[in-house]
């Protein structure tokens, strides 16, 4: 009798362990790549393929899309096309990717982040369909969607089909934050007139860009949809493994912090954790008192977020080898937090505590241009720098969100 409860408890433990293991082995979401594989690559049979991918292009068993396509006997792979960071993820942020030959497949790798961002007719010679398979992070300034738009433009000009293998938006499909990019801020970090956080998968965005004529001539486009993805999911809900989308987005929650400090990071004045072990998760300088700063930030009672004091020495980048203090950001309620607003509140509190430290006056003026491009508007900097208060830019920062939600909803491929 005394052994029965122990055996029962042990059985429950084994069942729970198996359940957790099964969840990890069987993600809730099947990516577009998995759906394509399950079809026997039906859409690509008999076509000469150019593959646009990088290290994030993997199946649910973590096998590289680049290798899967090369090894599939039914496919005619002609060339690879590499975005920022290269197809194997071996280039750092902003580093030019050179043309090279892939050592495994011996196929050419044409750079889309070097002398040209848009594939030329020569680079597309012999290609009948361009397949795009890259995990994005749902933020306008991340360059992969710019690459996607460029290949769509080139495809339209050269009568080539485009197939997008869809993947989750790590921020979900409901979060929209920030103003639309304005004409004088169009760049590779704000290529389209969409909000800073746009609430679409890359497949949905591609359809919208095509149908709303944001790229000029429409291309022949098809999206291989995911199975099991819902709009309310963040990346942790999908059950998929996270592949670092770039060196400073190493973990599945890193994408949540990128829009919280990425804009202010362009000023190169405060450490945002890049160069330390917490990329995009901190705001710290050599002149801030971390304890006082965290108290002031928490006193704002911003929804879904908390701050703790932090002190560290960055290994590289801003304030390398120097002690900085500030705050680490903790997201306590992902549904409620306004991610992109946080950096403006950080700048506001910094000015309140240290009015002699006007951030835009302290930084190099050549950084203003990048700040404006990532913000999508010069107005954000111009209005904010008058009093360093988020309230002064809030209406402008949010003015396009509701209208964009209505437009974007027309291109939803997935339900809530």
C-alpha beads as a LAMMPS data file, in Angstrom:
LAMMPS data file: protein, C-alpha beads

416 atoms
415 bonds

1 atom types
1 bond types

-500.0 500.0 xlo xhi
-500.0 500.0 ylo yhi
-500.0 500.0 zlo zhi

Masses

1 110.0

Atoms # bond

1 1 1 0.000 0.000 0.000
2 1 1 2.829 2.426 0.774
3 1 1 4.392 1.818 -2.667
4 1 1 1.254 2.640 -4.676
5 1 1 1.288 6.422 -4.130
6 1 1 4.992 6.536 -4.958
7 1 1 4.446 4.543 -8.141
8 1 1 1.499 6.741 -9.069
9 1 1 3.497 9.914 -8.492
10 1 1 6.427 8.527 -10.495
11 1 1 4.060 7.637 -13.351
12 1 1 2.691 11.173 -13.352
13 1 1 6.233 12.499 -13.461
14 1 1 7.066 10.297 -16.459
15 1 1 3.860 11.328 -18.229
16 1 1 4.576 15.028 -17.592
17 1 1 8.161 14.636 -18.839
18 1 1 6.966 12.848 -21.970
19 1 1 4.346 15.545 -22.550
20 1 1 6.950 18.306 -22.317
21 1 1 9.292 16.339 -24.592
22 1 1 6.497 15.759 -27.121
23 1 1 5.668 19.463 -27.149
24 1 1 9.267 20.293 -27.939
25 1 1 9.418 17.674 -30.654
26 1 1 6.081 18.679 -32.169
27 1 1 5.792 22.467 -32.410
28 1 1 2.315 23.952 -32.633
29 1 1 3.263 25.741 -35.849
30 1 1 4.415 24.320 -39.167
31 1 1 6.297 26.949 -41.138
32 1 1 5.855 27.543 -44.841
33 1 1 8.988 25.467 -45.405
34 1 1 7.448 22.501 -43.585
35 1 1 4.245 22.823 -45.598
36 1 1 6.246 22.964 -48.840
37 1 1 8.250 19.892 -47.848
38 1 1 5.065 17.984 -46.983
39 1 1 3.771 18.667 -50.506
40 1 1 6.883 17.103 -52.009
41 1 1 7.978 20.568 -53.218
42 1 1 5.093 20.435 -55.682
43 1 1 5.120 24.188 -56.422
44 1 1 8.779 24.077 -57.476
45 1 1 8.975 20.988 -59.642
46 1 1 10.553 21.636 -63.023
47 1 1 11.515 25.231 -62.157
48 1 1 14.979 26.747 -61.870
49 1 1 15.213 28.188 -58.370
50 1 1 17.016 31.102 -56.772
51 1 1 16.900 30.826 -52.979
52 1 1 16.917 33.895 -50.733
53 1 1 17.651 32.673 -47.215
54 1 1 19.980 32.877 -44.249
55 1 1 20.787 30.992 -41.046
56 1 1 17.191 31.408 -39.797
57 1 1 15.848 29.391 -42.726
58 1 1 15.530 25.965 -41.099
59 1 1 12.921 23.229 -40.889
60 1 1 11.425 22.005 -37.618
61 1 1 14.388 19.663 -37.239
62 1 1 16.799 22.631 -37.587
63 1 1 18.075 21.564 -41.008
64 1 1 19.082 24.500 -43.192
65 1 1 16.780 25.504 -46.046
66 1 1 19.922 26.097 -48.107
67 1 1 20.960 22.477 -47.626
68 1 1 17.451 21.043 -47.929
69 1 1 16.963 22.682 -51.313
70 1 1 20.399 21.638 -52.544
71 1 1 19.968 18.013 -51.461
72 1 1 16.373 17.602 -52.710
73 1 1 16.627 15.539 -55.891
74 1 1 13.409 17.013 -57.309
75 1 1 14.669 20.621 -57.216
76 1 1 16.852 22.569 -59.661
77 1 1 18.665 25.048 -57.443
78 1 1 20.588 27.629 -59.491
79 1 1 21.886 30.156 -56.947
80 1 1 21.629 31.592 -53.449
81 1 1 20.988 35.247 -52.579
82 1 1 22.321 36.555 -49.264
83 1 1 20.768 39.350 -47.159
84 1 1 22.519 41.192 -44.314
85 1 1 24.580 38.731 -42.206
86 1 1 24.948 36.276 -45.148
87 1 1 23.218 32.950 -45.781
88 1 1 25.089 31.221 -42.946
89 1 1 24.921 34.135 -40.484
90 1 1 28.677 34.745 -40.546
91 1 1 28.633 38.522 -41.201
92 1 1 28.151 41.110 -38.453
93 1 1 25.605 43.960 -38.441
94 1 1 26.170 46.451 -41.252
95 1 1 29.077 44.454 -42.697
96 1 1 29.070 44.156 -46.481
97 1 1 28.389 40.652 -47.726
98 1 1 30.637 39.765 -50.648
99 1 1 29.855 37.514 -53.606
100 1 1 31.204 34.043 -52.910
101 1 1 30.749 30.347 -53.648
102 1 1 28.977 28.289 -50.994
103 1 1 31.508 25.690 -49.797
104 1 1 28.907 22.953 -49.318
105 1 1 26.892 23.193 -52.537
106 1 1 29.505 24.964 -54.714
107 1 1 26.688 27.226 -55.925
108 1 1 27.120 31.003 -56.317
109 1 1 25.971 33.229 -53.448
110 1 1 24.944 36.652 -54.754
111 1 1 25.062 39.420 -52.173
112 1 1 21.982 41.564 -51.544
113 1 1 23.826 43.513 -48.868
114 1 1 26.900 44.760 -50.668
115 1 1 27.381 46.848 -53.794
116 1 1 23.770 46.171 -54.684
117 1 1 20.689 45.586 -52.543
118 1 1 18.546 44.564 -55.496
119 1 1 19.400 41.571 -57.685
120 1 1 20.422 42.553 -61.201
121 1 1 19.316 40.848 -64.408
122 1 1 22.750 39.223 -64.603
123 1 1 22.410 37.827 -61.077
124 1 1 18.995 36.393 -61.982
125 1 1 20.097 34.779 -65.228
126 1 1 18.560 31.322 -65.600
127 1 1 16.242 31.726 -62.575
128 1 1 12.505 31.123 -63.011
129 1 1 11.363 31.468 -59.399
130 1 1 12.796 33.230 -56.356
131 1 1 12.018 31.524 -53.054
132 1 1 12.277 33.622 -49.872
133 1 1 12.685 31.882 -46.504
134 1 1 13.900 34.165 -43.697
135 1 1 12.695 34.633 -40.109
136 1 1 11.902 38.287 -39.478
137 1 1 11.302 40.115 -36.167
138 1 1 8.332 42.319 -37.084
139 1 1 10.118 45.675 -36.949
140 1 1 10.397 48.039 -39.928
141 1 1 14.074 48.881 -39.380
142 1 1 15.181 45.244 -39.593
143 1 1 16.557 44.914 -43.119
144 1 1 15.222 41.501 -44.154
145 1 1 11.852 42.879 -45.251
146 1 1 13.690 45.508 -47.304
147 1 1 15.516 42.677 -49.063
148 1 1 12.182 40.930 -49.611
149 1 1 10.772 44.045 -51.268
150 1 1 13.858 44.418 -53.457
151 1 1 13.635 40.849 -54.778
152 1 1 9.953 41.381 -55.516
153 1 1 10.806 44.494 -57.541
154 1 1 13.532 42.657 -59.448
155 1 1 11.232 39.701 -60.051
156 1 1 8.545 41.951 -61.564
157 1 1 11.119 43.591 -63.844
158 1 1 12.507 40.233 -65.025
159 1 1 9.267 38.228 -65.243
160 1 1 10.227 35.904 -62.394
161 1 1 7.839 34.349 -59.892
162 1 1 8.280 34.922 -56.135
163 1 1 7.330 32.363 -53.486
164 1 1 7.411 33.393 -49.815
165 1 1 7.758 30.572 -47.280
166 1 1 5.936 32.194 -44.398
167 1 1 7.169 32.305 -40.815
168 1 1 5.750 33.770 -37.579
169 1 1 5.979 37.409 -36.626
170 1 1 7.649 37.022 -33.188
171 1 1 5.664 39.994 -31.869
172 1 1 2.390 38.456 -32.982
173 1 1 -0.011 39.666 -35.621
174 1 1 -1.878 42.330 -33.669
175 1 1 0.796 44.777 -32.491
176 1 1 1.027 47.970 -34.552
177 1 1 3.099 50.891 -33.261
178 1 1 4.607 54.020 -34.768
179 1 1 4.070 56.430 -37.639
180 1 1 4.392 55.605 -41.318
181 1 1 7.739 56.296 -42.961
182 1 1 7.785 59.675 -44.680
183 1 1 9.299 60.339 -48.114
184 1 1 12.494 61.988 -46.876
185 1 1 13.225 59.083 -44.507
186 1 1 12.829 56.204 -46.958
187 1 1 15.966 54.060 -46.677
188 1 1 17.031 50.441 -46.330
189 1 1 16.110 50.630 -42.619
190 1 1 12.675 52.096 -43.421
191 1 1 12.028 50.947 -46.972
192 1 1 8.233 51.056 -46.920
193 1 1 5.467 53.353 -45.709
194 1 1 4.470 51.105 -42.844
195 1 1 4.543 51.600 -39.038
196 1 1 7.605 50.796 -36.954
197 1 1 5.844 47.629 -35.734
198 1 1 3.485 46.467 -38.465
199 1 1 1.718 43.362 -37.132
200 1 1 2.040 41.170 -40.244
201 1 1 3.979 38.057 -41.178
202 1 1 6.483 38.493 -43.993
203 1 1 4.054 36.681 -46.305
204 1 1 1.190 39.011 -45.411
205 1 1 3.445 42.035 -45.788
206 1 1 4.573 40.819 -49.220
207 1 1 0.961 40.544 -50.377
208 1 1 0.199 44.030 -49.046
209 1 1 3.255 45.558 -50.723
210 1 1 2.211 43.935 -53.995
211 1 1 -1.486 44.802 -53.864
212 1 1 -1.061 48.336 -52.500
213 1 1 1.441 49.050 -55.292
214 1 1 4.201 50.035 -52.865
215 1 1 6.789 48.464 -55.166
216 1 1 5.666 49.797 -58.525
217 1 1 4.960 46.958 -60.925
218 1 1 3.354 43.913 -59.290
219 1 1 5.224 40.628 -59.331
220 1 1 3.751 37.154 -59.636
221 1 1 3.558 36.222 -55.961
222 1 1 2.534 33.202 -53.932
223 1 1 2.740 32.707 -50.174
224 1 1 3.103 29.207 -48.743
225 1 1 1.149 29.676 -45.544
226 1 1 2.024 28.290 -42.136
227 1 1 -0.225 25.839 -40.356
228 1 1 -1.220 26.373 -36.734
229 1 1 -0.177 30.015 -36.371
230 1 1 -2.620 32.464 -34.790
231 1 1 -2.318 36.239 -34.656
232 1 1 -2.294 36.405 -30.868
233 1 1 0.807 34.173 -30.660
234 1 1 4.185 35.570 -29.722
235 1 1 7.185 33.443 -30.639
236 1 1 7.228 31.451 -27.413
237 1 1 3.687 30.270 -28.166
238 1 1 4.709 28.651 -31.458
239 1 1 6.853 25.891 -29.952
240 1 1 9.485 26.574 -32.611
241 1 1 13.167 26.836 -31.824
242 1 1 14.716 30.287 -32.148
243 1 1 17.632 30.747 -34.535
244 1 1 19.476 34.044 -33.931
245 1 1 18.269 36.362 -36.684
246 1 1 21.443 38.426 -36.207
247 1 1 24.262 38.470 -33.629
248 1 1 22.363 40.804 -31.289
249 1 1 19.030 38.962 -31.511
250 1 1 20.289 35.719 -29.942
251 1 1 17.253 34.539 -27.968
252 1 1 13.563 34.086 -28.655
253 1 1 12.678 37.085 -26.467
254 1 1 15.382 39.341 -27.976
255 1 1 12.942 40.429 -30.677
256 1 1 10.685 41.858 -27.937
257 1 1 13.390 44.286 -26.792
258 1 1 14.747 45.401 -30.168
259 1 1 11.904 47.901 -30.750
260 1 1 12.158 49.122 -27.147
261 1 1 15.646 50.632 -27.529
262 1 1 16.631 50.240 -31.181
263 1 1 15.841 53.815 -32.199
264 1 1 17.727 55.463 -29.341
265 1 1 20.577 53.051 -29.967
266 1 1 21.185 54.791 -33.294
267 1 1 22.518 57.825 -31.397
268 1 1 25.467 55.794 -30.044
269 1 1 25.286 57.752 -26.783
270 1 1 23.907 55.287 -24.228
271 1 1 24.601 51.586 -23.913
272 1 1 21.487 49.599 -24.790
273 1 1 23.146 46.303 -23.891
274 1 1 24.718 45.777 -27.323
275 1 1 28.319 44.995 -26.443
276 1 1 27.195 43.357 -23.209
277 1 1 25.169 40.193 -22.528
278 1 1 21.757 41.919 -22.717
279 1 1 21.377 43.359 -26.218
280 1 1 18.560 45.923 -26.457
281 1 1 17.512 45.251 -22.837
282 1 1 19.267 48.123 -21.042
283 1 1 19.687 51.868 -21.032
284 1 1 22.873 52.919 -19.252
285 1 1 25.486 55.681 -19.382
286 1 1 28.588 56.758 -17.489
287 1 1 26.668 59.624 -15.835
288 1 1 23.407 57.979 -14.711
289 1 1 22.684 56.834 -11.137
290 1 1 21.027 53.471 -11.758
291 1 1 19.083 53.304 -8.489
292 1 1 17.603 56.769 -8.905
293 1 1 16.890 56.195 -12.583
294 1 1 15.029 52.909 -11.969
295 1 1 12.900 54.564 -9.264
296 1 1 11.940 57.350 -11.659
297 1 1 11.131 54.927 -14.478
298 1 1 8.974 52.733 -12.240
299 1 1 7.212 55.834 -10.904
300 1 1 5.795 56.354 -14.413
301 1 1 3.744 53.159 -13.890
302 1 1 3.980 52.155 -17.519
303 1 1 1.808 49.153 -18.312
304 1 1 3.430 45.759 -18.781
305 1 1 6.987 46.723 -17.868
306 1 1 9.297 47.044 -14.875
307 1 1 12.828 48.368 -14.454
308 1 1 15.698 47.423 -12.172
309 1 1 18.994 49.242 -11.610
310 1 1 21.988 47.773 -13.397
311 1 1 25.706 48.458 -13.572
312 1 1 28.185 46.866 -15.987
313 1 1 31.155 47.371 -18.292
314 1 1 30.421 46.838 -22.008
315 1 1 32.898 44.542 -23.773
316 1 1 32.574 46.536 -27.001
317 1 1 30.512 49.297 -28.642
318 1 1 29.323 52.326 -26.606
319 1 1 31.383 52.938 -23.397
320 1 1 33.635 49.948 -24.032
321 1 1 35.472 48.891 -20.833
322 1 1 33.901 51.745 -18.861
323 1 1 31.440 51.410 -16.000
324 1 1 27.898 52.419 -16.898
325 1 1 24.732 52.555 -14.820
326 1 1 21.088 52.610 -15.737
327 1 1 18.198 50.185 -15.975
328 1 1 17.419 46.750 -17.303
329 1 1 13.985 46.418 -18.907
330 1 1 11.645 43.617 -17.800
331 1 1 8.485 42.925 -19.780
332 1 1 5.866 41.809 -17.266
333 1 1 2.806 41.779 -19.528
334 1 1 3.530 41.395 -23.225
335 1 1 -0.067 42.163 -24.208
336 1 1 -0.157 45.523 -22.434
337 1 1 3.306 46.990 -22.963
338 1 1 3.889 49.556 -25.718
339 1 1 7.363 48.476 -26.776
340 1 1 8.443 51.328 -29.030
341 1 1 7.331 54.029 -26.569
342 1 1 9.831 52.875 -23.935
343 1 1 12.910 54.495 -25.474
344 1 1 11.238 57.903 -25.478
345 1 1 10.326 57.553 -21.804
346 1 1 13.952 56.567 -21.089
347 1 1 15.169 59.746 -22.790
348 1 1 12.513 61.773 -20.955
349 1 1 13.587 60.572 -17.503
350 1 1 17.269 61.006 -18.380
351 1 1 16.564 64.681 -19.141
352 1 1 14.430 65.156 -16.025
353 1 1 17.266 63.900 -13.822
354 1 1 20.131 65.393 -15.807
355 1 1 18.878 68.507 -17.653
356 1 1 22.430 69.405 -18.684
357 1 1 22.623 66.120 -20.623
358 1 1 20.486 66.838 -23.681
359 1 1 20.901 63.639 -25.635
360 1 1 20.593 65.118 -29.116
361 1 1 23.146 67.789 -28.274
362 1 1 25.554 65.278 -26.741
363 1 1 25.626 62.892 -29.686
364 1 1 27.367 63.437 -33.013
365 1 1 25.019 65.256 -35.413
366 1 1 25.728 62.703 -38.120
367 1 1 23.767 60.236 -35.943
368 1 1 20.616 62.348 -36.284
369 1 1 20.139 61.133 -39.843
370 1 1 20.058 57.475 -38.818
371 1 1 17.763 58.226 -35.882
372 1 1 15.363 59.982 -38.269
373 1 1 15.439 57.161 -40.808
374 1 1 14.719 54.502 -38.219
375 1 1 11.992 56.692 -36.666
376 1 1 10.556 57.184 -40.142
377 1 1 10.239 60.939 -39.655
378 1 1 12.402 63.951 -38.794
379 1 1 9.428 65.287 -36.849
380 1 1 9.964 62.794 -34.030
381 1 1 13.409 64.187 -33.212
382 1 1 12.429 67.806 -33.846
383 1 1 9.355 67.703 -31.608
384 1 1 10.919 65.590 -28.872
385 1 1 14.105 67.654 -28.570
386 1 1 12.127 70.776 -27.663
387 1 1 11.153 69.574 -24.163
388 1 1 12.251 65.915 -24.027
389 1 1 8.725 64.737 -23.225
390 1 1 7.008 61.775 -24.828
391 1 1 3.658 63.599 -24.660
392 1 1 5.010 66.071 -27.229
393 1 1 5.400 63.347 -29.861
394 1 1 2.772 60.815 -28.777
395 1 1 0.074 62.067 -31.139
396 1 1 2.488 62.126 -34.074
397 1 1 4.029 58.733 -33.236
398 1 1 0.610 57.056 -33.064
399 1 1 -1.296 59.028 -35.740
400 1 1 -1.166 56.357 -38.466
401 1 1 -1.784 53.236 -36.389
402 1 1 -5.571 52.914 -36.594
403 1 1 -5.781 53.533 -40.323
404 1 1 -2.956 51.087 -41.005
405 1 1 -4.766 48.433 -38.952
406 1 1 -7.765 48.743 -41.276
407 1 1 -5.618 48.431 -44.400
408 1 1 -3.457 45.604 -43.046
409 1 1 -6.480 43.546 -42.016
410 1 1 -7.381 43.101 -45.692
411 1 1 -4.209 41.069 -46.112
412 1 1 -4.483 38.803 -43.093
413 1 1 -3.809 35.181 -44.004
414 1 1 -4.360 33.953 -40.450
415 1 1 -7.106 34.394 -37.861
416 1 1 -6.833 35.521 -34.265

Bonds

1 1 1 2
2 1 2 3
3 1 3 4
4 1 4 5
5 1 5 6
6 1 6 7
7 1 7 8
8 1 8 9
9 1 9 10
10 1 10 11
11 1 11 12
12 1 12 13
13 1 13 14
14 1 14 15
15 1 15 16
16 1 16 17
17 1 17 18
18 1 18 19
19 1 19 20
20 1 20 21
21 1 21 22
22 1 22 23
23 1 23 24
24 1 24 25
25 1 25 26
26 1 26 27
27 1 27 28
28 1 28 29
29 1 29 30
30 1 30 31
31 1 31 32
32 1 32 33
33 1 33 34
34 1 34 35
35 1 35 36
36 1 36 37
37 1 37 38
38 1 38 39
39 1 39 40
40 1 40 41
41 1 41 42
42 1 42 43
43 1 43 44
44 1 44 45
45 1 45 46
46 1 46 47
47 1 47 48
48 1 48 49
49 1 49 50
50 1 50 51
51 1 51 52
52 1 52 53
53 1 53 54
54 1 54 55
55 1 55 56
56 1 56 57
57 1 57 58
58 1 58 59
59 1 59 60
60 1 60 61
61 1 61 62
62 1 62 63
63 1 63 64
64 1 64 65
65 1 65 66
66 1 66 67
67 1 67 68
68 1 68 69
69 1 69 70
70 1 70 71
71 1 71 72
72 1 72 73
73 1 73 74
74 1 74 75
75 1 75 76
76 1 76 77
77 1 77 78
78 1 78 79
79 1 79 80
80 1 80 81
81 1 81 82
82 1 82 83
83 1 83 84
84 1 84 85
85 1 85 86
86 1 86 87
87 1 87 88
88 1 88 89
89 1 89 90
90 1 90 91
91 1 91 92
92 1 92 93
93 1 93 94
94 1 94 95
95 1 95 96
96 1 96 97
97 1 97 98
98 1 98 99
99 1 99 100
100 1 100 101
101 1 101 102
102 1 102 103
103 1 103 104
104 1 104 105
105 1 105 106
106 1 106 107
107 1 107 108
108 1 108 109
109 1 109 110
110 1 110 111
111 1 111 112
112 1 112 113
113 1 113 114
114 1 114 115
115 1 115 116
116 1 116 117
117 1 117 118
118 1 118 119
119 1 119 120
120 1 120 121
121 1 121 122
122 1 122 123
123 1 123 124
124 1 124 125
125 1 125 126
126 1 126 127
127 1 127 128
128 1 128 129
129 1 129 130
130 1 130 131
131 1 131 132
132 1 132 133
133 1 133 134
134 1 134 135
135 1 135 136
136 1 136 137
137 1 137 138
138 1 138 139
139 1 139 140
140 1 140 141
141 1 141 142
142 1 142 143
143 1 143 144
144 1 144 145
145 1 145 146
146 1 146 147
147 1 147 148
148 1 148 149
149 1 149 150
150 1 150 151
151 1 151 152
152 1 152 153
153 1 153 154
154 1 154 155
155 1 155 156
156 1 156 157
157 1 157 158
158 1 158 159
159 1 159 160
160 1 160 161
161 1 161 162
162 1 162 163
163 1 163 164
164 1 164 165
165 1 165 166
166 1 166 167
167 1 167 168
168 1 168 169
169 1 169 170
170 1 170 171
171 1 171 172
172 1 172 173
173 1 173 174
174 1 174 175
175 1 175 176
176 1 176 177
177 1 177 178
178 1 178 179
179 1 179 180
180 1 180 181
181 1 181 182
182 1 182 183
183 1 183 184
184 1 184 185
185 1 185 186
186 1 186 187
187 1 187 188
188 1 188 189
189 1 189 190
190 1 190 191
191 1 191 192
192 1 192 193
193 1 193 194
194 1 194 195
195 1 195 196
196 1 196 197
197 1 197 198
198 1 198 199
199 1 199 200
200 1 200 201
201 1 201 202
202 1 202 203
203 1 203 204
204 1 204 205
205 1 205 206
206 1 206 207
207 1 207 208
208 1 208 209
209 1 209 210
210 1 210 211
211 1 211 212
212 1 212 213
213 1 213 214
214 1 214 215
215 1 215 216
216 1 216 217
217 1 217 218
218 1 218 219
219 1 219 220
220 1 220 221
221 1 221 222
222 1 222 223
223 1 223 224
224 1 224 225
225 1 225 226
226 1 226 227
227 1 227 228
228 1 228 229
229 1 229 230
230 1 230 231
231 1 231 232
232 1 232 233
233 1 233 234
234 1 234 235
235 1 235 236
236 1 236 237
237 1 237 238
238 1 238 239
239 1 239 240
240 1 240 241
241 1 241 242
242 1 242 243
243 1 243 244
244 1 244 245
245 1 245 246
246 1 246 247
247 1 247 248
248 1 248 249
249 1 249 250
250 1 250 251
251 1 251 252
252 1 252 253
253 1 253 254
254 1 254 255
255 1 255 256
256 1 256 257
257 1 257 258
258 1 258 259
259 1 259 260
260 1 260 261
261 1 261 262
262 1 262 263
263 1 263 264
264 1 264 265
265 1 265 266
266 1 266 267
267 1 267 268
268 1 268 269
269 1 269 270
270 1 270 271
271 1 271 272
272 1 272 273
273 1 273 274
274 1 274 275
275 1 275 276
276 1 276 277
277 1 277 278
278 1 278 279
279 1 279 280
280 1 280 281
281 1 281 282
282 1 282 283
283 1 283 284
284 1 284 285
285 1 285 286
286 1 286 287
287 1 287 288
288 1 288 289
289 1 289 290
290 1 290 291
291 1 291 292
292 1 292 293
293 1 293 294
294 1 294 295
295 1 295 296
296 1 296 297
297 1 297 298
298 1 298 299
299 1 299 300
300 1 300 301
301 1 301 302
302 1 302 303
303 1 303 304
304 1 304 305
305 1 305 306
306 1 306 307
307 1 307 308
308 1 308 309
309 1 309 310
310 1 310 311
311 1 311 312
312 1 312 313
313 1 313 314
314 1 314 315
315 1 315 316
316 1 316 317
317 1 317 318
318 1 318 319
319 1 319 320
320 1 320 321
321 1 321 322
322 1 322 323
323 1 323 324
324 1 324 325
325 1 325 326
326 1 326 327
327 1 327 328
328 1 328 329
329 1 329 330
330 1 330 331
331 1 331 332
332 1 332 333
333 1 333 334
334 1 334 335
335 1 335 336
336 1 336 337
337 1 337 338
338 1 338 339
339 1 339 340
340 1 340 341
341 1 341 342
342 1 342 343
343 1 343 344
344 1 344 345
345 1 345 346
346 1 346 347
347 1 347 348
348 1 348 349
349 1 349 350
350 1 350 351
351 1 351 352
352 1 352 353
353 1 353 354
354 1 354 355
355 1 355 356
356 1 356 357
357 1 357 358
358 1 358 359
359 1 359 360
360 1 360 361
361 1 361 362
362 1 362 363
363 1 363 364
364 1 364 365
365 1 365 366
366 1 366 367
367 1 367 368
368 1 368 369
369 1 369 370
370 1 370 371
371 1 371 372
372 1 372 373
373 1 373 374
374 1 374 375
375 1 375 376
376 1 376 377
377 1 377 378
378 1 378 379
379 1 379 380
380 1 380 381
381 1 381 382
382 1 382 383
383 1 383 384
384 1 384 385
385 1 385 386
386 1 386 387
387 1 387 388
388 1 388 389
389 1 389 390
390 1 390 391
391 1 391 392
392 1 392 393
393 1 393 394
394 1 394 395
395 1 395 396
396 1 396 397
397 1 397 398
398 1 398 399
399 1 399 400
400 1 400 401
401 1 401 402
402 1 402 403
403 1 403 404
404 1 404 405
405 1 405 406
406 1 406 407
407 1 407 408
408 1 408 409
409 1 409 410
410 1 410 411
411 1 411 412
412 1 412 413
413 1 413 414
414 1 414 415
415 1 415 416
